[in-house]
Amino acid sequence: MRRALFLTLFILALAVPSVLAQDATKVDAKHYKVEFENSRVRVLRVKYGPHEKSVMHTHPDAVAIFPQDGKVKFTFPGGKTEEREMKAGQTLFTPAVRHLPENMTDGEMEVILVELKSPKRKPAKKKPATTAATTTQ
């Protein structure tokens, strides 16, 4: 019985982080399309119809580019909401976030999102062993 309980807790510990950090392109492919990707950035084209909303998902640090005016309501974990208005041509930095966006306009909305990837750290090189220096006088 104890073994089954620990196995269940172990599986939940592995599953919960992946559920909490959901990639928008995987959980909402209707609205998020990858236009370009390399080791440093991923460029998404985001399109919402009038009054459409997404599902809760995450983004890393990113730069958002708004080709047209728009108004969006973001719902955050815990239920807090925030409405934002964007102007055509506006560009802004957005820190990593988990949210559920909703287009608050009667028209289509499009955003270009340039997600920044964290550089992969190379393992530190081992320093060669040093020998004690001897001095003669």
Kinemage of the C-alpha trace (Angstrom):
@kinemage 1
@onewidth
@group {chain A} dominant
@subgroup {mainchain}
@vectorlist {calphas} color= white
{ca met a 1} P 0.000 0.000 0.000
{ca arg a 2} L 2.779 2.405 0.944
{ca arg a 3} L 4.645 1.560 -2.233
{ca ala a 4} L 1.594 2.440 -4.359
{ca leu a 5} L 1.179 5.750 -2.527
{ca phe a 6} L 4.834 6.703 -3.061
{ca leu a 7} L 4.652 5.680 -6.719
{ca thr a 8} L 1.554 7.858 -7.206
{ca leu a 9} L 3.231 10.839 -5.504
{ca phe a 10} L 6.351 10.345 -7.627
{ca ile a 11} L 4.321 10.314 -10.858
{ca leu a 12} L 2.431 13.440 -9.789
{ca ala a 13} L 5.692 15.207 -8.943
{ca leu a 14} L 6.897 14.537 -12.478
{ca ala a 15} L 3.610 15.412 -14.196
{ca val a 16} L 2.604 18.630 -12.401
{ca pro a 17} L 5.502 20.841 -13.598
{ca ser a 18} L 4.876 19.901 -17.234
{ca val a 19} L 1.179 20.733 -16.873
{ca leu a 20} L 1.948 24.065 -15.236
{ca ala a 21} L 4.462 25.110 -17.925
{ca gln a 22} L 2.407 24.561 -21.052
{ca asp a 23} L 3.742 25.763 -24.392
{ca ala a 24} L 1.185 27.912 -26.237
{ca thr a 25} L 1.914 26.234 -29.583
{ca lys a 26} L 1.131 22.831 -28.098
{ca val a 27} L -1.988 23.668 -26.064
{ca asp a 28} L -3.444 26.275 -28.454
{ca ala a 29} L -2.267 25.518 -32.000
{ca lys a 30} L -5.385 27.262 -33.340
{ca his a 31} L -3.986 30.654 -32.292
{ca tyr a 32} L -0.183 30.146 -32.103
{ca lys a 33} L 2.018 29.247 -35.081
{ca val a 34} L 5.815 28.964 -35.101
{ca glu a 35} L 7.149 31.089 -37.981
{ca phe a 36} L 10.857 30.690 -37.216
{ca glu a 37} L 13.023 29.008 -34.598
{ca asn a 38} L 16.696 28.576 -33.863
{ca ser a 39} L 18.824 28.105 -30.736
{ca arg a 40} L 18.371 31.745 -29.652
{ca val a 41} L 14.763 32.736 -30.504
{ca arg a 42} L 11.372 31.408 -31.501
{ca val a 43} L 9.073 33.664 -33.516
{ca leu a 44} L 5.334 33.069 -33.136
{ca arg a 45} L 2.471 34.493 -35.166
{ca val a 46} L -0.504 34.865 -32.843
{ca lys a 47} L -3.985 35.335 -34.338
{ca tyr a 48} L -7.298 35.630 -32.516
{ca gly a 49} L -10.726 36.139 -34.006
{ca pro a 50} L -13.215 38.578 -32.438
{ca his a 51} L -13.679 37.826 -28.718
{ca glu a 52} L -11.729 34.553 -28.924
{ca lys a 53} L -9.718 33.416 -25.947
{ca ser a 54} L -6.867 31.006 -25.406
{ca val a 55} L -6.131 28.525 -22.627
{ca met a 56} L -3.716 29.002 -19.743
{ca his a 57} L -0.153 28.728 -21.097
{ca thr a 58} L 3.359 30.083 -20.630
{ca his a 59} L 5.871 32.193 -22.540
{ca pro a 60} L 9.526 32.906 -21.758
{ca asp a 61} L 10.835 36.483 -21.921
{ca ala a 62} L 9.749 37.893 -25.289
{ca val a 63} L 9.332 40.933 -27.497
{ca ala a 64} L 5.750 41.528 -28.715
{ca ile a 65} L 5.090 43.427 -31.955
{ca phe a 66} L 1.551 44.674 -32.647
{ca pro a 67} L 0.745 45.268 -36.347
{ca gln a 68} L -2.685 46.737 -35.483
{ca asp a 69} L -4.605 48.319 -32.639
{ca gly a 70} L -6.059 45.894 -30.137
{ca lys a 71} L -7.396 45.334 -26.662
{ca val a 72} L -6.609 42.176 -24.697
{ca lys a 73} L -7.692 40.839 -21.344
{ca phe a 74} L -5.164 38.606 -19.579
{ca thr a 75} L -6.233 36.200 -16.851
{ca phe a 76} L -3.419 35.031 -14.580
{ca pro a 77} L -3.197 32.016 -12.268
{ca gly a 78} L -5.247 32.743 -9.179
{ca gly a 79} L -7.887 34.649 -11.174
{ca lys a 80} L -6.362 38.141 -11.328
{ca thr a 81} L -7.139 39.887 -14.642
{ca glu a 82} L -5.616 42.821 -16.495
{ca glu a 83} L -6.769 44.613 -19.639
{ca arg a 84} L -4.272 46.229 -22.013
{ca glu a 85} L -4.665 48.315 -25.141
{ca met a 86} L -2.073 48.183 -27.906
{ca lys a 87} L -1.481 50.590 -30.780
{ca ala a 88} L -0.464 49.597 -34.312
{ca gly a 89} L 3.324 49.508 -34.561
{ca gln a 90} L 3.829 49.252 -30.794
{ca thr a 91} L 6.656 46.988 -29.652
{ca leu a 92} L 7.316 45.985 -26.070
{ca phe a 93} L 9.303 43.591 -23.912
{ca thr a 94} L 7.233 41.061 -21.980
{ca pro a 95} L 8.813 39.136 -19.098
{ca ala a 96} L 8.155 35.400 -18.785
{ca val a 97} L 4.510 34.837 -17.938
{ca arg a 98} L 1.748 32.310 -17.456
{ca his a 99} L -1.607 33.641 -18.642
{ca leu a 100} L -4.826 33.201 -20.599
{ca pro a 101} L -5.327 35.967 -23.197
{ca glu a 102} L -8.665 37.052 -24.664
{ca asn a 103} L -9.267 39.364 -27.635
{ca met a 104} L -11.650 42.054 -26.370
{ca thr a 105} L -12.331 43.586 -29.810
{ca asp a 106} L -14.936 42.974 -32.515
{ca gly a 107} L -12.156 42.409 -35.065
{ca glu a 108} L -9.275 40.041 -35.597
{ca met a 109} L -6.103 40.564 -33.618
{ca glu a 110} L -2.569 39.609 -34.611
{ca val a 111} L 0.679 39.736 -32.651
{ca ile a 112} L 4.214 38.732 -33.581
{ca leu a 113} L 5.916 37.309 -30.501
{ca val a 114} L 9.688 36.850 -30.477
{ca glu a 115} L 10.406 34.489 -27.574
{ca leu a 116} L 13.943 34.651 -26.204
{ca lys a 117} L 15.670 31.399 -25.353
{ca ser a 118} L 18.066 31.080 -22.458
{ca pro a 119} L 21.589 30.400 -23.644
{ca lys a 120} L 22.672 26.859 -22.983
{ca arg a 121} L 25.462 26.892 -20.456
{ca lys a 122} L 28.550 24.945 -21.308
{ca pro a 123} L 29.989 22.869 -18.501
{ca ala a 124} L 32.800 24.642 -16.714
{ca lys a 125} L 36.207 23.532 -17.843
{ca lys a 126} L 38.212 21.749 -15.227
{ca lys a 127} L 41.280 23.637 -14.181
{ca pro a 128} L 44.453 21.653 -14.482
{ca ala a 129} L 45.944 20.552 -11.222
{ca thr a 130} L 48.547 23.017 -10.066
{ca thr a 131} L 51.724 22.038 -8.359
{ca ala a 132} L 53.180 24.060 -5.567
{ca ala a 133} L 55.726 26.520 -6.899
{ca thr a 134} L 59.104 26.373 -5.342
{ca thr a 135} L 61.378 29.330 -5.165
{ca thr a 136} L 65.072 29.374 -4.596
{ca gln a 137} L 66.923 32.185 -3.090
